[in-house]
Amino acid sequence: SGEVRKVLLDCMATIGQVGNLDHENVSLGKAGRSRWLGRRPHNRGVSMNPVDHPHGGGEGKTSGGRHPVTPWGQPTRGFKTRRNKRTAKYIVSRRK
């Protein structure tokens, strides 16, 4: 973009192509192999009881009944939760 920035001396970079390109294409094959990697099972809030999730409960197979929320009631799916911590400390000259 033409912007000039300072870079810390501790920073490292990789030049060239990264190896093991097929890493993302490995089929795990079964649930247990995901568990070996430390990944927990992923359950829908709709399939839970009301004590477990805001989408839970209802008679039979019901939809959530409200906008998508986390198990703690915080809106999810597109709701911005990040606090801005912008800094221009490392910018030497702005882009033209």
C-alpha positions in Angstrom: 0.0 0.0 0.0 3.0 2.3 0.3 2.8 2.6 4.1 6.1 2.5 5.9 6.1 0.8 9.3 8.7 0.1 12.0 9.2 -3.6 12.9 10.5 -4.9 16.2 13.9 -6.7 16.2 12.3 -9.8 17.8 10.0 -10.3 14.8 10.5 -13.3 12.5 9.2 -14.1 9.0 9.2 -17.0 6.6 10.3 -16.4 3.1 9.1 -18.6 0.3 6.5 -21.4 0.2 5.3 -23.1 3.4 5.7 -26.9 3.4 3.1 -29.7 3.9 0.5 -28.1 1.7 -1.9 -31.1 2.1 -2.1 -30.7 5.8 -5.6 -29.1 5.6 -6.8 -31.8 3.3 -6.3 -34.7 5.7 -9.6 -36.5 6.5 -9.8 -37.3 10.2 -12.2 -40.2 9.6 -13.8 -40.5 13.0 -14.8 -38.6 16.1 -12.0 -40.1 18.2 -9.3 -38.7 16.0 -10.7 -35.2 16.5 -10.6 -35.9 20.3 -6.9 -36.8 20.1 -6.3 -33.3 18.8 -8.1 -31.8 21.8 -11.4 -30.9 20.0 -14.5 -31.3 22.1 -17.9 -32.4 20.6 -20.0 -29.6 19.2 -23.7 -29.6 20.2 -26.6 -27.4 19.1 -28.2 -25.2 21.7 -31.6 -26.1 20.4 -31.0 -29.8 21.4 -30.3 -28.8 25.0 -32.5 -28.2 28.0 -33.4 -24.6 29.0 -30.9 -24.8 32.0 -28.1 -25.5 29.6 -28.6 -22.9 26.8 -30.9 -20.0 26.0 -32.1 -21.8 22.8 -33.0 -25.0 24.8 -36.3 -26.5 25.8 -39.7 -26.5 24.1 -42.0 -29.4 23.2 -40.6 -31.7 20.5 -38.2 -30.4 17.9 -38.6 -26.6 18.1 -36.5 -23.9 16.6 -34.5 -21.5 18.8 -37.2 -18.9 19.1 -34.8 -16.0 19.4 -31.8 -14.5 17.7 -28.6 -16.7 17.8 -26.9 -16.3 21.2 -24.0 -18.0 23.0 -24.7 -20.3 26.0 -24.2 -17.2 28.1 -26.8 -15.1 26.3 -24.4 -12.9 24.3 -25.5 -12.3 20.7 -23.5 -14.2 18.1 -23.3 -14.5 14.3 -22.2 -11.0 13.2 -22.6 -9.2 16.5 -19.3 -7.3 17.1 -17.9 -7.8 20.6 -14.3 -6.6 20.1 -13.1 -3.4 21.8 -11.0 -1.2 19.4 -7.4 -0.7 20.6 -6.0 1.1 17.6 -2.5 2.5 17.6 -0.4 4.4 15.0 2.8 3.9 17.0 4.6 1.9 14.4 3.5 3.8 11.3 6.4 6.0 10.0 4.6 7.4 7.0 1.0 7.0 5.9 0.1 5.5 2.5 -0.1 7.9 -0.4 
